[in-house]
Amino acid sequence: MPTVPVAAAAGPRPPTRGYRALLADREFRALHLSFTATAVAGTLSALALGTLVGRRTGSPLLVALSLYGGTLATVVGALTLMSVADGRRPRRTLLLLQLVTAVAVGAQAVPGLPLAARFALLLAVGFVQCLGTGARLGLLTEVVPASAYAPARSLLNLTAGALAVVGLAVGAVLLRRTSPEVLLGSAAALVALAALPLVTSVREHSTRGGRRPGLRGTWAADVALVRRPDRRAVLVALWVPNGLVVGCEALLIPLDPRSAGLLLAAGSAGLLLGDLAVGRFLTAAARARAALPLRVVLAAPYLLFALRPPLGVAAVAVFVAGTGFAATLPLQERLLALVPESERGQVQGVESAGRLAWQGVGAVAGGALAERTGPAVAITLLAVASLAVTACTAAAGAPGTRRGSTKSMITGEGGEQGR
């Protein structure tokens, strides 16, 4: 049985709607500040490591692996130790993972480190950060009321998107004045500093009991997660259409190298607008109704690429498609409504790891198709496949009627959730 939070005497939190109200909450503000520092550090370290590997090897493949290879470890984390995300002391767990990440990133700053050691550290950081994501999101469900979960995730998504742009710009300027090793050391220091808000402003929660963290507990929860058809359908809806559309985006560079930057920027702008609109302005019921249309919008604009549209039309299509990524918000709400409270951290970590993995699958599948058919045809085929998966999982994200449905999760009504 879940235990009572340490500070439960303060009474239940009122529902929170806007970003300003979320940031007025001390604990959420601390989580957001820690996430912000960690996100900036991640962007800086990726840019520095990619630059370092590129200068040393000149290999585009190794540079790509240095930028995205860490995501491969997220699958390992999801299958082995993700149950630590629901440990009895989530803040302590997150702090420990944060400090381990700082040490691993700091080790990358050692001059002359062999490439094999760098890639081993990269995988280690990906593994630890995967667990940290689960712990952070599990803690988020305790820090904010259920009605504020989607706005909170939306704000984190917006922050991550904006910081990716800012971090890349700042990192590029810093690399002109200093070495990649110095930038890696700065990123490690920033990761360590990100632990301070957690220490000073986040309470130690203990509302999630459940199994003892470890391989057995992780496997048991993972099997329970995918055994039920409703949970499985939501995961497929979260992972596969999203990953296939990322495959479409990955083909924009070979499709039009000279204009790919504009097209990718249009997609990023659409993503930010979609998250803002869906997370901030739609009610919980409206978000649930929007889940299916948004998944259609995610892929349908890419069908235009079969006609080889002019640049302006292509940019608008990519922008509109980018707004469809906001479908993840109502789907994530639905998924939480279907799982026990004691496993929410692990489930969110698994969902995040699976989404990243499927983005890699989509990019690889798109590249393989483009080798045979050309980028435009491959983009069209990926879009058709995404729409087909959406049609097969059309009910995913729709609120249920039993206890533990999206309504009870969002409003706080009802008792057991998704056993």
N, C-alpha and C positions, 0 to 999 in steps of 0.2 A: 504494500500500500504506500502511496506517496506520503511523505512526511510534511509537516507544516513548515513554511518558510521561517527562517530565523527571526525575521522582523515582522512577522504576521500581525503583531499587535497594532501596527499602524493602520490596519484595516484595508479593505480592498481598494485598488486604485480605480479612479473613474476612467471611463473610456476616453481615449486621446485621439484627436482627429488630425490636426495639422502638423507640419514639420516644426513650426515654432513651438507648439505645445510639447512635442517630443523632445526637442532640444532644451526645453525648460526643466525636464526631468534630469536630476543629477546623475543617476545611474546610466540612463541612455546616453546622455552627453559624454560621459566617460567612455562608454563602449564605442561611440561614434568617433571620439578623438583618437582612441587607441587604434581603431580600424583605419582611420585616415592616415596616421603615421605609418602603419604597417603597409598600407597600399602604396604610399609614396616610396617607401623603402623597396618594395617589390619591383616597382617600375624602374627605379634607379639601378638596382642590382642586376636586373635582367638586361638593361641597356649596357651596363658596364661589362658584364660577362660576355655578352654577344660581341661587343667591340673588341674585348681582349682576345677571344677565340678567333675572331676574324683577322686580327692583326697577326696572330701567331700562325694560323693555318691557311688562311685565304680560301677556306672551304665553305661554300654556301650551305651545304648539308649540315656541317658541324655548327655553323652559326644558328641555323634553324633549330637544331637540337638543343643548343644552349638557351634559346629563347623559350621553347615549348616542351623540352624534354621532361621538365619537372612535373608536368601534368600527368605523365605516365604513372608516377608514383601515387597519384590520388586514387587510382583503382586498387593498388595494393593496400593503401590505408583503409579504404572502404571495406575491404574483405578481411582485414586482420584485426586491427585495434580500434576501429571507430567507436566501439562501445565506451571508450574512455570519455567520449563527449557527454555521456550521461552519468559520469561519476558523481559521488555524493558531495564533492566539493568542486563545482564547475569553475569557480573563479580561480582556485588554486591550480586546477588542471590547466586552464588557459594561461596563467602566469608561467607555469613551468614550460609549456610548449613555446611560449613567446621567447623565453630566455634561451631555450635550446636552438630556436631559429636564429637568434642573434649570434650565438656562438658559431653555428654552421656558416652563416653569411660572412661573419668576420674571418673565418678560416680561408674564405675565397680571396681575401685581401693579401694573403701571404705572397710576396713576389716569387716568381719562378716555380710556382706550384705546378706539378705535372697535370696534363689535361685529364688523365684518367682520374686523378684525385678530384679535380674540379667537377667532373661529371658525376662522380660518386656523391660529392657534397650537394650537387644540384638535386639529385634524386632524394637525398636525405631531407633537404629543405622542403621539397614537394610533399614528401610523406608526412613530415611534422606539420606543415601548414594545412594539409588536408584534415588532420585531426583537430588542429586549432580552429578551422572553419566550423567543424561540427560543434566544438565546445562553445565557440562564440555565438553561433545561432541558437544552440540550446539555451544558453544564458539569456539571449534576447527574448525568448518566449516567457521567461520569468520576470524580466525587467520591465517589459511593456505589457499592458493589458491586451487580451486577445483581439479586441476590436482595432488595435493600433498596429497589429503585426504587419499588414500589407503596406501601410504608409512607412513603417520603419524599414522594411526591406526595400521599398522604393527609394527612400532617402539614401540607404547604403549603396544601392545600384547607381543612383545619380552621382554620388560622391566618387565611387570607383571610376565611372566613366570620365568625369571631369578631371580627376587626378591623373588618369592615364595620359591625357593630353598634356596637362601641366608638367607631370613628371618627366615625360619624354622631352619636352622643350627645355626644362631646367637641366636635365641630364646632358642634353646635347651641348648646352652652353658650358657646363662644368667640365665636360670632356675636352674642350678646347683649351682649358686652363690647367687641367690636372690629369693624372693617370687613372686608368680604370681601377687599379688597386685602391687608390685613395677614395674613389667613389664607392667601391664595395665596403670599405671600412666605414664610411659615412652612413651607408645604408644599414650596416650592422648596428651602429650606434643609435640610429633612428628606431630600429626594431626594439632595442633595449629600452629606449625612452618611452615607447608605446606601452610598456608595462606599468608605467607610473600612474596613469589615470585609473587603471584597474585596481591598483593598491590603495589609492587615496579615496576613491569615490564609488566603488562597486561593493555591495555587501556580499558575504558568503552565503549563497543559497544552497538549500539542500532538499528541494522539493521533488527531485527525481531519484527514486530508489532503483529498483529493478535488479538485473543480474550483476554479478561481479565483473568489472571490466576485464577484458582479455579476449583471446582468440575464440574461445568457446562461446562467450556471451555475444561477441560480434556476429559469429556465424548464426547463432540461434535467432538473433533479431533480424539479420538479413534474410534468412529463410522465411521467417514469419512475415516479413515485409512483402516479399514477392509471391507468397503462396496464395494470397487472396486476390481474386480477379480485379476487384475495384481498385486496390492499391497498385497492382501491376499496370492497369490501364493508365492511371495517372502518371506513373513513372515513364511509361512509353511516350505519353503525350508531352511530358516535360523534356525528354531526352532526344527522341528521334527527329521530329520535325525541326526542332531547333538546330540539331547537328547537321542535318541535310542542308538547311539554309546557310549555315556557316560555310558549308562546302561551296555554295553558290558565291558567297563573298570571296572565298579564297581564289576563285577563278576570275575575279575582276581584273587582277593584274595581268595575267596572260591574255585576257580578252582585249584589254586596251591599256597597255603600259603607260601611255602618256596621260591618260585621264583617270587612272585607277585611284589616285589620291583623292580626287574630287568625289568619285563614287563612294569610296570608303567613308569619307567625311560625311556624305549625305546619309549613309546608313547609321553612323554614330549619332548624328543629330536626330534622326528618327527614333532611335532607341531611347535617347534621353527624353524626348518629348513624350513618347509612349509611356515610359515609366512614371513621368511626372503626372500625366493626365489620369492614368489608371490608378496609381497609388495615392494620389492626393485628392482627386475630385470625384471619383466614383464611390458609391456606397458599396458595402459588402455584397449585397444582392446584385447590384449592377455589375460588379466585377465578375461574379459567377456567371451571369448571363453573357458577358463579353468574352469569356474564355474561348469559346468555339469561333466566333467571328474573328478574333485576333489571330488565332492559329491559321485561319484561311488567309487573312491579310499578310501574314508572315511569309507565305510562299507564292501566292497568286501573282503579285506584280512581276516576279521573275519569269513568268510565262511569256512576257513581252519580249524577252531576249531572243526568242525564236525568230522574231521579225527583224532582228538587228536594228533596234531603235536608235535615233540620233542621241547625242550625249545628253541634251536637256531632258528628254523623255526618260532616258535610262536613269538619270540622277533622281528624278521624281519617283520613279518606280522603286529604286533602292531605298529612298527616304521613307516611302509609305511602308515598304516591307519591314524596315527597321522598327516602326512603331509596333509591329506584331510581336516583337520579343516580350512586350509587356504581358503577354499571356502567361508567362511564368508566375506572375503574382497571384492570380486567382487559383492557378493549379497548385502552387505551394500551400495556399490556404486550405485547399481541399485535401491535400496529402496530410497535413497536420491534423485535420479533423478525423482522419481514418486510422491514426496510430495512437497508442497509449501515451500519456504524458511522460512516462518514465523512459521512453525511447525517442523523444523528439529531437534531441541533439544528434544522435546517431543517424536518424532518418534524414535530417537535413544535410548532414555531412555526406551521406551516401548519394542523396539527390544531386548535390553540387558536384561530387566526383564523377557521377555518371554523366552529367551534362557536359563537363569538360572532356570526358573520354569520347562522347559521341560527336563533339565538335571536331576532335582529331579524326575520328572515323569519317565524318562528312568531308573534311578536307582531303583525306587520302582517296576516298571514293570519287570525289570530284576530279582530282588530278588524274586518276586512272581512266575515268571516262573521257576526259578531255584529250588524253593521248590518242584515243581511237576516233573520237567524234568531233573534236574541236571544242573550245570553251563555250560558245553560245549554245550548242546542242546539249552539252553536259549540264549547263546551268538549267536549261529547260527540263531535262530529265530529272534532275535533283528536285526541282520545284514540284513536278508531277508526283514524285515519290513522297515528298513531304505532305502534299495534299491527300494522297492515298492513305497515309498513316493517320492523318487527322480525321479522315472519314471513318476509319476503323475504330478510332477512340473518341468518337464524337461526344459520348456521354461524360467523358472525363472532365472534371471541373464543375459539373453541374451539382448543386446541392442535393443531398439525400434527404430522406424523410425519417430515417431511424435515429436513435440516439447516437451522438457522435457525428452528426451531419455537419455540413459547413455552417449552418445556422447556429447550432449549439456551440460550435467552436468559437465563432466570431462574437456572439452575443454573451457567451458565458452561461447559456441556459443548458439544461440537461445534465446528465451524470457521466457515465462511462463514455469513453471515446474510442471507437474503432478497435475493439478487442477481437 
